[in-house]
Amino acid sequence: RLCYDERRPDSLRSTIYSAHHLASIMRDRLSLDSYRIINRLRAEIGPGMSQATSLDDILLQLNQLIVLLSAFAGMGMESMTRGPSWRFLDMGRRIERAQYTVRMLQAVLVRPLAEPAPMIEALLEIADSSMTYRSRYLTSIQLAPALDLILTDETNPRSAAFQLAALAEHVRGLPHDEGKPQSTPEQRVMLAAQTELRLTDVEALCQSSETDGEHRQLGELLARLERHLIALAEAIGHTYLVHAGPSRHLGRISPSPLP
């Protein structure tokens, strides 16, 4: 159902269909190569493709989709002019990746685990951080260093902290009313989220409750981070993406520095 059910808005097929529909509307804004990748994505999981029935077949199809999705992301990173459109695109991508990471940790690590090592190893693999973990810690799988790498390490491109740092840079480049010295709503949200994460004691997060074994401090931190991310998305949307009310001059958005 997660792969093929078109009635689920969060299914893989529904998401790719929505991306293809948006690409069709914005055809003049996409390069030929980008549009070709979008068409290939839809063809890979479209109604003409037979629905995989075994786990091996599903994994084979998912591997093909990962390659295409990586190619599309690469086109955006390497070929798109660093103007306002790219800034909003990357902000959306960073918010979604941070939310995904936070929710993944909530689902797996807050509740007590009978065998934590295999689950932590799976988390590292999903976060594309297994190789970094092995090269950095040279130790068996443990919760604290894994949590540090996935949640708080600003040098890891797949961590939540890295997404917040990138979002903070984008927020600083957004236009604001220079006649008002106070911070904008999105700046305040970013400051709160980054401060909370930077002051986090990872070892304390790994302490489990004596009564039920839950990592309660971790759960509370992740819940607060998710609220910050939702508030950030709402603040950006209300200020810059809602057409009612006073508009911002998007031409004043500072260009993003080249990586």
C-alpha positions as CSV (number, residue, x, y, z in Angstrom):
1,R,0.0,0.0,0.0
2,L,2.8,2.4,0.8
3,C,4.3,1.8,-2.7
4,Y,1.2,1.5,-4.9
5,D,-2.0,2.6,-3.3
6,E,-3.1,5.7,-5.2
7,R,-5.7,6.5,-2.6
8,R,-3.0,7.1,0.0
9,P,-1.6,10.7,-0.5
10,D,1.6,9.6,1.2
11,S,2.2,6.5,-1.0
12,L,5.2,6.5,-3.4
13,R,3.0,6.3,-6.5
14,S,0.8,9.2,-5.4
15,T,3.8,11.3,-4.6
16,I,5.4,10.7,-7.9
17,Y,2.1,11.3,-9.7
18,S,1.9,14.7,-7.9
19,A,5.5,15.6,-8.9
20,H,4.8,14.7,-12.5
21,H,1.6,16.8,-12.5
22,L,3.5,19.8,-11.1
23,A,6.3,19.3,-13.6
24,S,3.7,19.3,-16.4
25,I,2.3,22.6,-15.2
26,M,5.8,24.1,-14.9
27,R,7.2,22.6,-18.1
28,D,8.7,25.9,-19.2
29,R,10.6,26.1,-15.9
30,L,12.3,22.7,-16.1
31,S,15.3,21.7,-18.2
32,L,14.9,19.0,-20.8
33,D,17.0,16.6,-18.7
34,S,14.9,17.3,-15.5
35,Y,11.7,16.7,-17.3
36,R,13.0,13.5,-18.8
37,I,13.8,12.2,-15.3
38,I,10.4,13.1,-14.0
39,N,8.8,11.2,-17.0
40,R,11.0,8.2,-16.3
41,L,10.0,8.2,-12.6
42,R,6.3,8.1,-13.5
43,A,7.0,5.3,-16.0
44,E,8.8,3.2,-13.4
45,I,5.8,3.1,-11.1
46,G,2.9,4.2,-13.3
47,P,-0.2,2.2,-14.1
48,G,1.5,0.5,-17.0
49,M,4.0,-1.2,-14.7
50,S,3.0,-4.4,-13.1
51,Q,2.7,-4.2,-9.3
52,A,5.5,-6.1,-7.6
53,T,4.3,-8.9,-5.4
54,S,7.5,-10.1,-3.7
55,L,9.8,-8.1,-1.4
56,D,12.7,-8.8,-3.8
57,D,10.8,-7.3,-6.7
58,I,9.8,-4.3,-4.6
59,L,13.4,-3.7,-3.6
60,L,14.5,-3.9,-7.2
61,Q,12.0,-1.3,-8.2
62,L,12.9,1.0,-5.2
63,N,16.5,0.8,-6.2
64,Q,15.7,2.0,-9.7
65,L,13.7,4.9,-8.2
66,I,16.5,5.9,-5.9
67,V,18.8,6.3,-8.8
68,L,16.3,8.5,-10.7
69,L,15.5,10.6,-7.6
70,S,19.2,11.1,-6.9
71,A,19.6,12.2,-10.5
72,F,16.7,14.7,-10.2
73,A,18.1,16.1,-6.9
74,G,21.5,16.4,-8.6
75,M,20.0,18.4,-11.4
76,G,18.6,20.8,-8.9
77,M,21.8,21.2,-7.0
78,E,24.2,21.5,-9.9
79,S,22.2,23.2,-12.6
80,M,19.6,25.5,-11.0
81,T,20.4,29.2,-10.7
82,R,20.8,30.2,-7.0
83,G,17.9,32.6,-7.1
84,P,14.7,32.9,-5.0
85,S,13.1,29.8,-6.6
86,W,16.1,27.7,-5.6
87,R,16.2,29.1,-2.1
88,F,12.5,28.2,-1.5
89,L,13.0,24.8,-3.1
90,D,16.0,24.0,-0.8
91,M,14.2,25.3,2.3
92,G,11.3,22.9,1.6
93,R,13.7,20.1,1.0
94,R,15.6,20.8,4.3
95,I,12.4,21.1,6.3
96,E,11.1,17.8,5.0
97,R,14.4,16.0,5.6
98,A,14.6,17.3,9.1
99,Q,11.0,16.3,9.8
100,Y,11.6,12.9,8.4
101,T,14.7,12.4,10.5
102,V,12.9,13.5,13.7
103,R,9.9,11.3,13.1
104,M,12.1,8.3,12.3
105,L,13.9,8.7,15.6
106,Q,10.6,9.2,17.4
107,A,9.3,6.0,15.9
108,V,12.3,3.8,16.7
109,L,14.3,5.1,19.6
110,V,11.8,6.6,22.2
111,R,10.3,3.3,23.1
112,P,12.4,0.6,24.8
113,L,14.1,-1.8,22.4
114,A,14.7,-5.4,23.2
115,E,17.7,-5.5,20.8
116,P,18.8,-1.9,20.2
117,A,21.9,-2.6,18.1
118,P,20.1,-3.9,14.9
119,M,17.6,-1.0,15.0
120,I,20.3,1.6,15.5
121,E,22.3,0.0,12.6
122,A,19.2,0.2,10.4
123,L,18.8,3.9,11.4
124,L,22.4,4.6,10.4
125,E,21.8,2.9,7.1
126,I,18.6,4.8,6.4
127,A,20.4,8.1,7.2
128,D,23.2,7.1,4.9
129,S,25.6,7.5,7.8
130,S,26.9,3.9,8.4
131,M,30.3,4.5,6.7
132,T,30.8,7.8,8.7
133,Y,30.0,6.0,11.9
134,R,32.4,3.2,11.3
135,S,35.2,5.5,10.3
136,R,34.7,7.9,13.1
137,Y,33.9,5.8,16.2
138,L,35.6,2.5,15.4
139,T,33.3,0.8,17.9
140,S,30.3,-1.4,18.1
141,I,26.9,0.1,17.5
142,Q,25.9,2.3,20.4
143,L,23.1,4.7,20.9
144,A,24.9,7.9,22.0
145,P,27.4,8.2,19.1
146,A,24.7,7.2,16.6
147,L,22.3,9.8,18.0
148,D,25.0,12.4,17.9
149,L,25.7,11.6,14.2
150,I,22.1,11.5,13.1
151,L,20.7,14.3,15.3
152,T,23.2,16.9,16.4
153,D,26.3,16.7,14.1
154,E,26.2,19.8,11.9
155,T,29.0,18.3,9.7
156,N,26.8,15.3,8.6
157,P,24.7,16.3,5.6
158,R,22.0,13.9,6.6
159,S,21.6,15.0,10.2
160,A,18.8,17.1,11.6
161,A,21.4,19.7,12.8
162,F,22.8,20.1,9.3
163,Q,19.3,20.8,7.9
164,L,18.7,23.5,10.6
165,A,22.1,25.1,9.9
166,A,21.2,25.3,6.1
167,L,17.7,26.6,6.9
168,A,19.2,29.3,9.2
169,E,21.4,30.5,6.3
170,H,18.4,30.6,4.0
171,V,16.3,32.5,6.5
172,R,19.1,35.1,6.9
173,G,18.8,35.7,3.1
174,L,15.1,36.3,3.1
175,P,13.8,39.9,2.7
176,H,12.3,41.6,5.8
177,D,11.2,45.0,6.9
178,E,14.4,46.8,7.6
179,G,12.4,49.5,9.6
180,K,11.6,46.9,12.3
181,P,14.7,46.0,14.4
182,Q,13.2,42.9,15.9
183,S,13.7,39.4,14.4
184,T,11.1,38.0,12.0
185,P,9.0,35.0,13.1
186,E,11.1,32.6,11.0
187,Q,14.3,34.0,12.5
188,R,12.9,33.5,16.0
189,V,11.9,29.9,15.2
190,M,15.3,29.1,13.8
191,L,17.1,30.6,16.8
192,A,15.0,28.5,19.2
193,A,15.4,25.3,17.2
194,Q,19.2,25.6,16.8
195,T,19.8,26.7,20.3
196,E,17.8,23.8,21.7
197,L,19.7,21.3,19.6
198,R,23.2,22.8,20.2
199,L,22.6,22.8,24.0
200,T,21.5,19.2,24.0
201,D,23.3,16.7,26.1
202,V,23.3,13.5,24.0
203,E,24.3,11.3,26.9
204,A,21.3,12.5,28.9
205,L,19.0,11.8,26.0
206,C,20.2,8.2,26.1
207,Q,19.0,7.7,29.7
208,S,16.0,5.6,29.9
209,S,13.2,5.8,32.5
210,E,13.4,3.4,35.4
211,T,9.6,2.7,35.2
212,D,8.9,2.0,31.6
213,G,12.4,2.1,29.9
214,E,11.4,4.9,27.5
215,H,13.9,7.6,26.5
216,R,11.6,10.3,27.7
217,Q,14.0,13.2,27.3
218,L,14.7,12.2,23.7
219,G,11.0,12.0,23.0
220,E,10.3,15.5,24.4
221,L,13.2,17.0,22.5
222,L,12.1,15.4,19.2
223,A,8.5,16.6,19.8
224,R,9.8,20.2,20.4
225,L,11.9,20.1,17.2
226,E,9.0,18.9,15.2
227,R,6.9,21.8,16.5
228,H,9.7,24.2,15.5
229,L,9.8,22.8,12.0
230,I,6.1,23.1,11.6
231,A,6.1,26.6,12.9
232,L,9.0,27.5,10.5
233,A,7.1,26.1,7.5
234,E,4.0,28.0,8.5
235,A,5.9,31.3,9.0
236,I,7.6,31.1,5.7
237,G,4.4,30.2,3.9
238,H,2.4,33.0,5.6
239,T,5.0,35.6,4.9
240,Y,6.2,34.8,1.4
241,L,3.9,32.3,-0.2
242,V,0.4,33.6,0.6
243,H,-0.8,36.1,-2.0
244,A,-3.3,37.8,0.3
245,G,-2.0,40.7,2.3
246,P,1.3,42.7,1.9
247,S,3.8,41.1,-0.4
248,R,7.5,40.8,0.0
249,H,9.8,41.8,-2.8
250,L,11.4,38.5,-3.7
251,G,13.9,40.2,-5.9
252,R,15.5,41.4,-2.7
253,I,16.3,37.9,-1.6
254,S,20.0,37.6,-1.3
255,P,21.5,35.1,-3.8
256,S,22.8,31.9,-2.3
257,P,26.6,31.5,-2.2
258,L,27.8,28.8,-4.5
259,P,28.8,25.6,-2.7
